[in-house]
Structure formats: C-alpha cells, structure tokens
Amino acid sequence: MEDSKAPVSEHGGETSKADVLEVAASSGSRRAAANRGLAVLDLILRFVAVIATVGSAIAMGTTNQTLPFFTQFLRFKAQYSDLSTLTFFVVVNSIVAAYLVLSIPLSIVHIMASRAKYSRLVLVFFDAAMLALVTAAASAAAGIVYLAHKGNARANWFAICQQFDSFCGRISGSLIGSFAAMALLLLLILLSAAALARR
C-alpha cells in the first residue's frame, strides 16, 4: 500500500509544480504585455507633446503686429521679442520640443524591452525637469498675457489688446499648446512610474 501511494504523491507534486509554473508564466506575460502597452502610450504622448510645444513656439515666435497709423518718426508695433518673458517662453518650448524628439528613440526601446529600468528612471528625471521648465515659462507668459488684456491701473500699465488685437490673440493661443504640454509631461511621468512599479 505504501509503495502504491508514493507514485501518486510524486505525480501530484509534479502536477502542482507545473500549475505553479504555468500561472507564473501567464502572470509574467500579462505583466510584459501591460508594460508594452504603457510604452506604446508613452510614445504616442511624446509625439503629441512635440506637436504642442513646437506649435506654441512657432505661434509665439512669429507674433507681431503693426498698427495701421504711424507718423514719420513714430510707428506702433508689438512683437514677442519686445518682452523677455515671451522670449523665454519661445526658448523653453523649443528646448522641451528638442528633448521630446530626442527621447522618442528611448521610448521605442521600451516597447521592445519592456523590463528596462534605468532608462525609465532617466526619462522620469528629465521629464520632471522639462515639466518644471515649461511650467515656469507658461506661467510667466500667462501673467504677461493677463496684463496685456487687463492692464494694471495701480502701476499705470494700460491694456494694449484693444489696439493690438491680433498680437494678443496669437500670444493667448500659444499658451494652449504649452499648458497641454504640461499635462502631457505629467502623464508621461506617471506612466513611467507605473511601469517601474509593475516590475
């Protein structure tokens, strides 16, 4: 009786081990598929963020308006380079766009090698730095746009948007892409953190 029970026990142990291995393999493949899905979403968001930042930089960098009335010695003209804050906005959006383009190959690597860790940490660090930069630039530019629309009576700064309506419309529109890039960079950081947490 004892001899007949031993093979059954051994067979049952082998079946149990096989089940455990199968479950582990299935769990690992699901985790890899989820990480690959996160990497694909990361790549898409980077492309969208590039479009947003390039659009903002171009919209602001090509903004100027000259009023139709002027004299021989005086001409009324507004352009983004008249204000250092708006120049900073253009430079920062250009830098962030260039960084995002350079980060795309690394994002593609994460699709193929979903278990990569250190490269994701590098992306999280630089994404956070770019988020801080674009937030500073967009916030500063938003303050200038507000003053252009509303003015400040206490400081004797007059609203100029009644005269320079085209100029104000362009600089206001350029903020949309920059604030969208802020949201996208935040999502990219969260995606990288989620991928790292799933390892």
Salt bridges, closest charged atoms under 4 A:
ASP42 OD1 - ARG46 NE 2.73
ASP127 OD2 - ARG46 NH2 2.81
